[in-house]
Amino acid sequence: MRETVRTLVGQRGRFEIADGRVTMEAADPAPSLRVRQPEHPPLGESESVAALALTGDDVSARIELTTADAEELVDALGEVLDR
């Protein structure tokens, strides 16, 4: 069972933080999700190799990914596709 920590509801959508995970539902028009890479390669393991950028009317979020974060995301998406 998921434990909801915080839910925010606004005119443009709904944001929920549950079990340390963020979920978002946006109203029309739907925001864009893009994968961005830094201009230069990272110098160390703790630096970002990519970022997920969510942008739209009155909404914006950015999540920086280290190599370990990106590998974990790829593994999680692989599990979803294998179902």
Phi and psi in radians as a Rosetta constraint file:
Dihedral C 1 N 2 CA 2 C 2 CIRCULARHARMONIC -1.460 0.35
Dihedral N 2 CA 2 C 2 N 3 CIRCULARHARMONIC 2.369 0.35
Dihedral C 2 N 3 CA 3 C 3 CIRCULARHARMONIC -1.734 0.35
Dihedral N 3 CA 3 C 3 N 4 CIRCULARHARMONIC 2.050 0.35
Dihedral C 3 N 4 CA 4 C 4 CIRCULARHARMONIC -1.416 0.35
Dihedral N 4 CA 4 C 4 N 5 CIRCULARHARMONIC 2.179 0.35
Dihedral C 4 N 5 CA 5 C 5 CIRCULARHARMONIC -1.606 0.35
Dihedral N 5 CA 5 C 5 N 6 CIRCULARHARMONIC -0.764 0.35
Dihedral C 5 N 6 CA 6 C 6 CIRCULARHARMONIC -2.721 0.35
Dihedral N 6 CA 6 C 6 N 7 CIRCULARHARMONIC 2.388 0.35
Dihedral C 6 N 7 CA 7 C 7 CIRCULARHARMONIC -2.247 0.35
Dihedral N 7 CA 7 C 7 N 8 CIRCULARHARMONIC 2.268 0.35
Dihedral C 7 N 8 CA 8 C 8 CIRCULARHARMONIC -2.093 0.35
Dihedral N 8 CA 8 C 8 N 9 CIRCULARHARMONIC 2.214 0.35
Dihedral C 8 N 9 CA 9 C 9 CIRCULARHARMONIC -2.060 0.35
Dihedral N 9 CA 9 C 9 N 10 CIRCULARHARMONIC 2.252 0.35
Dihedral C 9 N 10 CA 10 C 10 CIRCULARHARMONIC -2.316 0.35
Dihedral N 10 CA 10 C 10 N 11 CIRCULARHARMONIC -3.086 0.35
Dihedral C 10 N 11 CA 11 C 11 CIRCULARHARMONIC -1.146 0.35
Dihedral N 11 CA 11 C 11 N 12 CIRCULARHARMONIC -0.534 0.35
Dihedral C 11 N 12 CA 12 C 12 CIRCULARHARMONIC -1.688 0.35
Dihedral N 12 CA 12 C 12 N 13 CIRCULARHARMONIC -0.148 0.35
Dihedral C 12 N 13 CA 13 C 13 CIRCULARHARMONIC 2.838 0.35
Dihedral N 13 CA 13 C 13 N 14 CIRCULARHARMONIC -2.915 0.35
Dihedral C 13 N 14 CA 14 C 14 CIRCULARHARMONIC -2.324 0.35
Dihedral N 14 CA 14 C 14 N 15 CIRCULARHARMONIC 2.329 0.35
Dihedral C 14 N 15 CA 15 C 15 CIRCULARHARMONIC -2.127 0.35
Dihedral N 15 CA 15 C 15 N 16 CIRCULARHARMONIC 2.378 0.35
Dihedral C 15 N 16 CA 16 C 16 CIRCULARHARMONIC -2.393 0.35
Dihedral N 16 CA 16 C 16 N 17 CIRCULARHARMONIC 2.379 0.35
Dihedral C 16 N 17 CA 17 C 17 CIRCULARHARMONIC -1.968 0.35
Dihedral N 17 CA 17 C 17 N 18 CIRCULARHARMONIC 2.024 0.35
Dihedral C 17 N 18 CA 18 C 18 CIRCULARHARMONIC -2.385 0.35
Dihedral N 18 CA 18 C 18 N 19 CIRCULARHARMONIC 2.261 0.35
Dihedral C 18 N 19 CA 19 C 19 CIRCULARHARMONIC 0.893 0.35
Dihedral N 19 CA 19 C 19 N 20 CIRCULARHARMONIC 0.661 0.35
Dihedral C 19 N 20 CA 20 C 20 CIRCULARHARMONIC 1.328 0.35
Dihedral N 20 CA 20 C 20 N 21 CIRCULARHARMONIC 0.176 0.35
Dihedral C 20 N 21 CA 21 C 21 CIRCULARHARMONIC -2.014 0.35
Dihedral N 21 CA 21 C 21 N 22 CIRCULARHARMONIC 2.503 0.35
Dihedral C 21 N 22 CA 22 C 22 CIRCULARHARMONIC -1.795 0.35
Dihedral N 22 CA 22 C 22 N 23 CIRCULARHARMONIC 2.263 0.35
Dihedral C 22 N 23 CA 23 C 23 CIRCULARHARMONIC -2.109 0.35
Dihedral N 23 CA 23 C 23 N 24 CIRCULARHARMONIC 2.521 0.35
Dihedral C 23 N 24 CA 24 C 24 CIRCULARHARMONIC -2.351 0.35
Dihedral N 24 CA 24 C 24 N 25 CIRCULARHARMONIC 2.405 0.35
Dihedral C 24 N 25 CA 25 C 25 CIRCULARHARMONIC -2.191 0.35
Dihedral N 25 CA 25 C 25 N 26 CIRCULARHARMONIC 2.157 0.35
Dihedral C 25 N 26 CA 26 C 26 CIRCULARHARMONIC -1.956 0.35
Dihedral N 26 CA 26 C 26 N 27 CIRCULARHARMONIC 2.591 0.35
Dihedral C 26 N 27 CA 27 C 27 CIRCULARHARMONIC -1.419 0.35
Dihedral N 27 CA 27 C 27 N 28 CIRCULARHARMONIC 2.972 0.35
Dihedral C 27 N 28 CA 28 C 28 CIRCULARHARMONIC -1.128 0.35
Dihedral N 28 CA 28 C 28 N 29 CIRCULARHARMONIC 2.567 0.35
Dihedral C 28 N 29 CA 29 C 29 CIRCULARHARMONIC -1.306 0.35
Dihedral N 29 CA 29 C 29 N 30 CIRCULARHARMONIC 2.540 0.35
Dihedral C 29 N 30 CA 30 C 30 CIRCULARHARMONIC -1.137 0.35
Dihedral N 30 CA 30 C 30 N 31 CIRCULARHARMONIC 2.432 0.35
Dihedral C 30 N 31 CA 31 C 31 CIRCULARHARMONIC -1.269 0.35
Dihedral N 31 CA 31 C 31 N 32 CIRCULARHARMONIC 2.874 0.35
Dihedral C 31 N 32 CA 32 C 32 CIRCULARHARMONIC -1.730 0.35
Dihedral N 32 CA 32 C 32 N 33 CIRCULARHARMONIC 2.443 0.35
Dihedral C 32 N 33 CA 33 C 33 CIRCULARHARMONIC -1.993 0.35
Dihedral N 33 CA 33 C 33 N 34 CIRCULARHARMONIC 2.160 0.35
Dihedral C 33 N 34 CA 34 C 34 CIRCULARHARMONIC -2.224 0.35
Dihedral N 34 CA 34 C 34 N 35 CIRCULARHARMONIC 2.616 0.35
Dihedral C 34 N 35 CA 35 C 35 CIRCULARHARMONIC -1.774 0.35
Dihedral N 35 CA 35 C 35 N 36 CIRCULARHARMONIC 2.168 0.35
Dihedral C 35 N 36 CA 36 C 36 CIRCULARHARMONIC -2.038 0.35
Dihedral N 36 CA 36 C 36 N 37 CIRCULARHARMONIC 2.512 0.35
Dihedral C 36 N 37 CA 37 C 37 CIRCULARHARMONIC -1.978 0.35
Dihedral N 37 CA 37 C 37 N 38 CIRCULARHARMONIC 2.580 0.35
Dihedral C 37 N 38 CA 38 C 38 CIRCULARHARMONIC -1.181 0.35
Dihedral N 38 CA 38 C 38 N 39 CIRCULARHARMONIC 2.732 0.35
Dihedral C 38 N 39 CA 39 C 39 CIRCULARHARMONIC -1.071 0.35
Dihedral N 39 CA 39 C 39 N 40 CIRCULARHARMONIC -0.655 0.35
Dihedral C 39 N 40 CA 40 C 40 CIRCULARHARMONIC -2.089 0.35
Dihedral N 40 CA 40 C 40 N 41 CIRCULARHARMONIC 2.589 0.35
Dihedral C 40 N 41 CA 41 C 41 CIRCULARHARMONIC -1.061 0.35
Dihedral N 41 CA 41 C 41 N 42 CIRCULARHARMONIC 2.593 0.35
Dihedral C 41 N 42 CA 42 C 42 CIRCULARHARMONIC -1.163 0.35
Dihedral N 42 CA 42 C 42 N 43 CIRCULARHARMONIC 2.618 0.35
Dihedral C 42 N 43 CA 43 C 43 CIRCULARHARMONIC -1.566 0.35
Dihedral N 43 CA 43 C 43 N 44 CIRCULARHARMONIC -0.353 0.35
Dihedral C 43 N 44 CA 44 C 44 CIRCULARHARMONIC -2.562 0.35
Dihedral N 44 CA 44 C 44 N 45 CIRCULARHARMONIC 2.979 0.35
Dihedral C 44 N 45 CA 45 C 45 CIRCULARHARMONIC -1.141 0.35
Dihedral N 45 CA 45 C 45 N 46 CIRCULARHARMONIC -0.427 0.35
Dihedral C 45 N 46 CA 46 C 46 CIRCULARHARMONIC -1.502 0.35
Dihedral N 46 CA 46 C 46 N 47 CIRCULARHARMONIC -0.113 0.35
Dihedral C 46 N 47 CA 47 C 47 CIRCULARHARMONIC -1.542 0.35
Dihedral N 47 CA 47 C 47 N 48 CIRCULARHARMONIC 2.740 0.35
Dihedral C 47 N 48 CA 48 C 48 CIRCULARHARMONIC -1.235 0.35
Dihedral N 48 CA 48 C 48 N 49 CIRCULARHARMONIC 2.403 0.35
Dihedral C 48 N 49 CA 49 C 49 CIRCULARHARMONIC -1.828 0.35
Dihedral N 49 CA 49 C 49 N 50 CIRCULARHARMONIC -0.292 0.35
Dihedral C 49 N 50 CA 50 C 50 CIRCULARHARMONIC -2.878 0.35
Dihedral N 50 CA 50 C 50 N 51 CIRCULARHARMONIC 2.916 0.35
Dihedral C 50 N 51 CA 51 C 51 CIRCULARHARMONIC -2.464 0.35
Dihedral N 51 CA 51 C 51 N 52 CIRCULARHARMONIC 2.497 0.35
Dihedral C 51 N 52 CA 52 C 52 CIRCULARHARMONIC -1.692 0.35
Dihedral N 52 CA 52 C 52 N 53 CIRCULARHARMONIC 2.151 0.35
Dihedral C 52 N 53 CA 53 C 53 CIRCULARHARMONIC -2.078 0.35
Dihedral N 53 CA 53 C 53 N 54 CIRCULARHARMONIC 2.099 0.35
Dihedral C 53 N 54 CA 54 C 54 CIRCULARHARMONIC -1.866 0.35
Dihedral N 54 CA 54 C 54 N 55 CIRCULARHARMONIC 2.124 0.35
Dihedral C 54 N 55 CA 55 C 55 CIRCULARHARMONIC -2.384 0.35
Dihedral N 55 CA 55 C 55 N 56 CIRCULARHARMONIC 2.543 0.35
Dihedral C 55 N 56 CA 56 C 56 CIRCULARHARMONIC -3.078 0.35
Dihedral N 56 CA 56 C 56 N 57 CIRCULARHARMONIC -3.019 0.35
Dihedral C 56 N 57 CA 57 C 57 CIRCULARHARMONIC -1.069 0.35
Dihedral N 57 CA 57 C 57 N 58 CIRCULARHARMONIC 2.086 0.35
Dihedral C 57 N 58 CA 58 C 58 CIRCULARHARMONIC 1.053 0.35
Dihedral N 58 CA 58 C 58 N 59 CIRCULARHARMONIC 0.324 0.35
Dihedral C 58 N 59 CA 59 C 59 CIRCULARHARMONIC -2.464 0.35
Dihedral N 59 CA 59 C 59 N 60 CIRCULARHARMONIC 2.403 0.35
Dihedral C 59 N 60 CA 60 C 60 CIRCULARHARMONIC -2.752 0.35
Dihedral N 60 CA 60 C 60 N 61 CIRCULARHARMONIC 2.424 0.35
Dihedral C 60 N 61 CA 61 C 61 CIRCULARHARMONIC -2.610 0.35
Dihedral N 61 CA 61 C 61 N 62 CIRCULARHARMONIC 2.584 0.35
Dihedral C 61 N 62 CA 62 C 62 CIRCULARHARMONIC -2.440 0.35
Dihedral N 62 CA 62 C 62 N 63 CIRCULARHARMONIC 2.287 0.35
Dihedral C 62 N 63 CA 63 C 63 CIRCULARHARMONIC -2.133 0.35
Dihedral N 63 CA 63 C 63 N 64 CIRCULARHARMONIC 2.059 0.35
Dihedral C 63 N 64 CA 64 C 64 CIRCULARHARMONIC -1.463 0.35
Dihedral N 64 CA 64 C 64 N 65 CIRCULARHARMONIC 2.376 0.35
Dihedral C 64 N 65 CA 65 C 65 CIRCULARHARMONIC -2.053 0.35
Dihedral N 65 CA 65 C 65 N 66 CIRCULARHARMONIC 2.223 0.35
Dihedral C 65 N 66 CA 66 C 66 CIRCULARHARMONIC -1.439 0.35
Dihedral N 66 CA 66 C 66 N 67 CIRCULARHARMONIC 3.074 0.35
Dihedral C 66 N 67 CA 67 C 67 CIRCULARHARMONIC -1.002 0.35
Dihedral N 67 CA 67 C 67 N 68 CIRCULARHARMONIC -0.782 0.35
Dihedral C 67 N 68 CA 68 C 68 CIRCULARHARMONIC -1.104 0.35
Dihedral N 68 CA 68 C 68 N 69 CIRCULARHARMONIC -0.722 0.35
Dihedral C 68 N 69 CA 69 C 69 CIRCULARHARMONIC -1.091 0.35
Dihedral N 69 CA 69 C 69 N 70 CIRCULARHARMONIC -0.780 0.35
Dihedral C 69 N 70 CA 70 C 70 CIRCULARHARMONIC -1.114 0.35
Dihedral N 70 CA 70 C 70 N 71 CIRCULARHARMONIC -0.725 0.35
Dihedral C 70 N 71 CA 71 C 71 CIRCULARHARMONIC -1.113 0.35
Dihedral N 71 CA 71 C 71 N 72 CIRCULARHARMONIC -0.697 0.35
Dihedral C 71 N 72 CA 72 C 72 CIRCULARHARMONIC -1.131 0.35
Dihedral N 72 CA 72 C 72 N 73 CIRCULARHARMONIC -0.703 0.35
Dihedral C 72 N 73 CA 73 C 73 CIRCULARHARMONIC -1.127 0.35
Dihedral N 73 CA 73 C 73 N 74 CIRCULARHARMONIC -0.768 0.35
Dihedral C 73 N 74 CA 74 C 74 CIRCULARHARMONIC -1.071 0.35
Dihedral N 74 CA 74 C 74 N 75 CIRCULARHARMONIC -0.756 0.35
Dihedral C 74 N 75 CA 75 C 75 CIRCULARHARMONIC -1.081 0.35
Dihedral N 75 CA 75 C 75 N 76 CIRCULARHARMONIC -0.752 0.35
Dihedral C 75 N 76 CA 76 C 76 CIRCULARHARMONIC -1.132 0.35
Dihedral N 76 CA 76 C 76 N 77 CIRCULARHARMONIC -0.729 0.35
Dihedral C 76 N 77 CA 77 C 77 CIRCULARHARMONIC -1.163 0.35
Dihedral N 77 CA 77 C 77 N 78 CIRCULARHARMONIC -0.628 0.35
Dihedral C 77 N 78 CA 78 C 78 CIRCULARHARMONIC -1.066 0.35
Dihedral N 78 CA 78 C 78 N 79 CIRCULARHARMONIC -0.715 0.35
Dihedral C 78 N 79 CA 79 C 79 CIRCULARHARMONIC -1.105 0.35
Dihedral N 79 CA 79 C 79 N 80 CIRCULARHARMONIC -0.685 0.35
Dihedral C 79 N 80 CA 80 C 80 CIRCULARHARMONIC -1.115 0.35
Dihedral N 80 CA 80 C 80 N 81 CIRCULARHARMONIC -0.763 0.35
Dihedral C 80 N 81 CA 81 C 81 CIRCULARHARMONIC -1.221 0.35
Dihedral N 81 CA 81 C 81 N 82 CIRCULARHARMONIC -0.468 0.35
Dihedral C 81 N 82 CA 82 C 82 CIRCULARHARMONIC -1.380 0.35
Dihedral N 82 CA 82 C 82 N 83 CIRCULARHARMONIC -0.204 0.35
